[in-house]
Structure formats: C-alpha cells, structure tokens
Amino acid sequence: MSTVRIIEEFNIRIRKDSVFKLIDCYSDSPSYDEVAAVFEQLAESIYNYIEPKSLIKYVNIGEDGKNQLDRYGHEFFYVMNTIGKGSELESAKHFEKGEYLEGMLIDAMADDYLFQMEAELEDVLREECAKRGRGIKRRLEAPGDIPMELQKIIYDETDAEKNCGMKISSGSMLDPVKSCCFILALTKNKDLFNNQHNCRKCKAVDCKLRHIPPIEIAIIENNEKQTIICKDNQNILEALKENSIYVPAYCGGRGTCGKCGIVLLEGELPITKEDEQTFDSEQLNQGYRLSCRAYPQEDCSIRILAGKEDDFEVLSDGGAVSNDGQIPKGESLGLAIDIGTTTIAIDLVALDTGVIYAGDSRINKQRAYGADVISRIQAANNGQGEALRQTIVMDIVEGIKAIVTDKDVAADMIKRVVISANTTMCHLLMGYNCGELGVYPFNPYNIETIKASFGDIFLTDFLDAEVIILPGISTYVGGDIVSGLLACGFFETEEPTLLVDLGTNGEMAIGDKNHIICTSTAAGPAFEGGNISSGIGSVAGAICAVRIEKDGVSFETIGNQKPVGICGTGVLDITAELIDKNIVDETGLLEEAYFDKGYPIAKAEDGSDIVFTGKDIREIQLAKAAIRAGIDVLLKRYKATYDEIKTVFIAGGFGFHIDIEKAVNIGLIPEELKAKVKIAGNTSLKGAIKCLREPGKIEIAKSLVNKAEEISLGNDADFNEFYMEAMFFEKGGSI
C-alpha cells in the first residue's frame, strides 16, 4: 500500500494583480486607490490565517476494467490541496461587521494562494514521477472529467480527515471550502507532464483568472515529432491543413469517406458516431479517430493513418524526358502545366526543339478539402477560397522551383507558361467567385483564354514570363478536355473519334474536325480509390493489380511495398476477378460468406484487414455505369455506331494503367470498342505542350471550343435508361 506524501512548506506570496482580477478591480476603476490601500493592510496578516497542506498518493487500480477510471489507465496520483479554514472564518467576520471590501479581499487572497499551490507542487510531482519512470498524461477533475463521488474516494485514499482535518459532505463537497482535489493519470511516456488545470474544460466560465492556452497537437512519425496549434472549435483536419500537412479528405471533411484517419497516442478525443461507423471497437479502443470529426479540448499526440502522399504516383507523360546533360545556356524554355483535381504535372520544354528537359509531378494538396470539384466549390463558397488558392499556388511554385534547381536553369530562360486545367481548378487558381459553379444553371465566372503575367497569378516575381490558361467549354468540360481534344487531333480527323478521360469527373467527347459533342458525368472518386472502404490513392504500397486463384489472392503493390490499401486500378481488378469467379453476381451482390465483412484481399502492416465490401462493389457499379451510359448517349446523339468509331482515346492517370480486358469485362468499355482503344496518357499536358511550342495552336484550341456542343445528362431520358442497364455487370452494349 502506497503511503501518503504530505507537503506543508510552501513559498507563496499573494499576487496583487490576480487578487484584483478576482474582484474586478482595475487601475482605471474609481475605487482602485481605496482597494489598494486595504490590500496593503491585509497583505501580511493574511498568512496568519492560511495553513496549507497537500496530500499526494500513488495508486494502481489494476487492469480489471471495472472502475470509473479504467479508460484513463490504471496508475494515478490522487492529490488533495487545502489552505485550512482560517481564511474562510476571517472573511466571514469582516462580512458580519459590514466590512465587505475586507471580506472580499481576504476571500480572493485565499483563492490566489490555493491556485498557486499547484505550481509549487510541480517539483514534488516530477520527483514522484521519476521514481516510477512515469509521466503525467492528463488531469481529471470533478465534475467535468470525473463524477463528484470520486472526490470521496480521493478523500478516503489520502486519509484527508486524519492528515489535514478535512471533512466531506454526503454530496462529496469538501470542507474547508478553500480546498480542491484532482487525479493525475500517469503514462509510460516520461516526457509528458500535463498536470495543469485545463480552463478550457472548466465549467467556471466566469472565473476572472480563466486562461485558455492554445491546444498543441504533436504529430509523431518515425520517432520524429512535429507540433502544431489547433484553435478553439477547430478540428484536427483543419489544423493540419493550416500547417500545410495534407491528408486525404475525399468527402470534404463531412466524416463519410473515412480517409482522414488518425491514431490518438496521448490525450483525449471523444468517439463520435462517424468514428463508430468507420472503425471497429478494437480500433476505437486503440485510439483510431477521424481527424475531420476530432475537436480536441486538450493537448494531444497523434499519428496520421493516411498513406503519405509525397510519393503519390502522378502521370506526367507529355513526352520522353531528355537526359542529355546540361541545358544549353540561353535556351528559350517554357513550362506546360496540367492542374488536375487530384494531381499536378509540370514539364520544362525547349520552345524551339520541343525537347522535354525535366518534369515535376505532385499531389494536388487541395485534396484535403475534398476529392471532387463539388467539394472544392463548396469549400470555396464557405470562406476557404483564399486558402484553396494559396494551396494550388504553393504547389505549382514549389514544383517550378524544384525543376529550376534540379536542372540549374536561370529563371530568365523561361519565357512562357501554358496551363491546362478543369474549370474549377482555373477558378480556384485565379481566385474567382465560385458561387454559381455548383448550382443550376452552373455558370462559370470566366472560361475564356486567360493571359496574364506570372506575378499577377502566382503572387511572386520568381519568373518574368507570360502565362496562358487554355479556354474551357463549360463548367464541367474545361480547358483540360479542350487540351486533350487538341492533343488527340480532333481538329484534323475526318472520322468519328471518342475521347474518355477516366477520372472523378468523367469528361468525354465524340467528334471530328467539323463537330464535337461533349459531356461530363459524375463518376465519383472510386477510380482513384475514393469512397472505397480500403481505398487509397496511388501511393507506395497501394494494391494496383489482383488475381484470385484457387490457392488464394495474389496481388501487386506500387513500389512492391507492403500493402496499405487499394488504388483505382486495384479496385477495377478486384471487381473483374470477383465477377469472373462468380463471387459477385450480375447485380453486384457478394456471396453470402462475404456479405457482412467483405472479401479479404490482404493484411496491412498494422494487422488490419484490407477488404473489398458490398458497398465498394456498389461504388464501382455507380462509377462504371455513369461512364458507360455517358459513352452510349454521346454515340446516340452523334448518330454513330460502335463500328463507325475510328479511335477511342482513354486519357488520365487511371486510364494510363487500366487493364482494358478487365474494363470490358465489367462493362465499363463496350466490347465492340476494345480493339479501337488507345491509351493516350496525360492528354491535358500534351495539349498544353503543343500550345506552348506553337502559339498558333491556342487559336485552334479556341476553334475546338466553338465547334463543341455540350449536352447535359442530368435529366436526359436516354442517359437514365443506359445508366440502369449499365448497372449490371454484363458485356455488350446497346448502340
């Protein structure tokens, strides 16, 4: 049984400023001089009425999980502080005499002394912690953290009646009144020492000494620690974004995608209903939380669950990159930039020869605001437009600086910049109002060709170059598709040609040099790992190819790393394999054996299961049905059959790695078009390079816009019919 340590010697002096705050008296108060004079009269005598004592006891309550403290651990210090009853009695005497100022001052002076006792105890507590190789992870007080009846337990365990003459009422109220008790939960982390009172959680909201320091979030990774500040009423996801730490948040922070997970290492984050829908009970007990739902009330230590996106596989294939040594001095250079919703690609190009000297590709960190353009538009309209602009500007400027540094290029050698991007990305880059982008009739602020200086757009004079942003067709068929039409030769083809950009927005176009019909369909982020239970972007360790065989599941991961989740191509592979093996029927229903928990694919390094669920199948059904129905509507409007199509260009990062056979098997691409498919890569970047080298191509891009007719699929009867047909996992088509 641990003994109670009694501390009676305190070196405390009453603080005039604190006492005056407690009674609301300030230097500009009319009665300040009078109050100050009385304070000086009482300043020495007050110590005659104070008999301070602190009681500290180490307690190990065991690990049976049947007590009210087991959620905080099983090792604690019980602490009881009192200054005795003398000051209370002396204050009462003055009030009885009508000497209210004296009574108030003595009461406030006693409070100040009691508050200071905690700071005086710090050395003692550190000594007690050192004896046991422990730290303090949090302080627990009644009634905010623990029930009032636990004060009786602290009272009994510290033998407060014997050791300092205290009493306690049936309602667990302490006597003397100038007393307090609390519990300190211990941790094996010896560097942690959170012993202070947390004003943020205290219910005494009118306390004159209330001080709420900023919450610190320590991010632990590979034994390295980074600390950020989390503001009041701010969730951890928002705090991470403010500190340029970006994690996936496909749903835009609504708590539905489950991708912004963290693990709580120290501190407390209440479990939310969204946490319960995302993690199982074992994970919740281990501290798994969604950062977008985590509103800390105290300092915390966390680990970020989401795969690091620094190594995100970004498609940047404007052409072969030259490795022929140094760039000739005086060479005229240009930058072609593709701003995608998910990724950004930059190529450094010789304007005269077309040689691509270098490339930079990176994740679009706006993903932290949502995976799709709708989420970004909503974020911009909710006051985060400037943050979104700064994010994309920072990404692009950092990419350009990386190229310039790597190739030892003088900035004045770069003469021109051409940018291709979807309409939303253009609006966010330019800081345009997005108010009408996301609501009918979806009017863009500006989709014309934009010409400006580098400094005007990127708010830096790093380059003295002209910037050209390619024009778009509409809000949802933007400059990236116009650039793709240019790259694929739509301006010169005589026969019907189809372009399909397989991504979140599902843009597509059909046409020839005389007439083009285009549209977009909300495929969602499933092809990029979004909205998939174990889905993840194209990072190292993402499962990208799958085979289901008699002896189990075999798979490949990006970079041959240990599996961390499933990326878009892996999602398509798994779906096709499950259909082929009759584990999923034509309606998308999983076999009963896997109905509840999903089909197991692999084990992650932390031991968690990487599975493919019925909900995941449904996400793929919705995405592939939207793409397929869009293709069929375009062919019908253009009055073309499958046989009449010359070439099908599949563009985008997902399309670059797609297994066409499996895409046909799940009905994403009509079987009749399989032999005509050409993987086109990043057509947005390729078109930007054409315009960079040949400024005349910008006029051709404008002509493509003029020849393009957009059709809306929202209320299209044919689309709805094709969509319902395409929901089934069947080959073939209806054109």
Secondary structure, DSSP 8 states (H G I E B T S, - for coil): ---EEEE--------HHHHHHHTT--TTSTTHHHHHHHHHHHTTGGGGG---EEEEEEEE--S-S-STTGGG-SEEEEEEEE--SHHHHHHHHHHHTT-HHHHHHHHHHHHHHHHHHHHHTHHHHHHHHHHHT-EEEEEE-TTTTS-TTHHHHHHHHTTHHHHH--EE-TT--EESSSEEEEEEEEES-TT-B--S--TTT-S-TT-TT-----EEEEEEETTEEEEEEE-TT--HHHHHHHTT-----TTSSSS-S--SEEEEEES-----HHHHHHS-HHHHHTTEEEGGG---SS-EEEEE-S---TT------SS-B--SSS--TT--EEEEEEE-SSEEEEEEEETTT--EEEEEEEE-GGGGG-SSHHHHHHHIIIIIHHHHHHHHHHHHHHHHHHHHHHHT--GGGEEEEEEEE-HHHHHHHHT---TTTSSTT---S--S-EEEEHHHHHSS-S---EEEE---SSSSS-HHHHHHHHHTTTTT-SS-EEEEE-SSS-EEEEE-SS-EEEEE----GGGGTTT-TTB--S-TTEEEEEEEETTEEEEEEGGG----EE-HHHHHHHHHHHHHTTSB-TT--B-GGGTTT-EEEEE-TTS-EEEE-HHHHHHHHHHHHHHHHHHHHHHHHHT--TTT--EEEEESHHHHH--HHHHHHTTSS-GGGGGGEEEEE-HHHHHHHHHHH-THHHHHHHHHHHHEEE---TT-HHHHHHHHHHTS-------
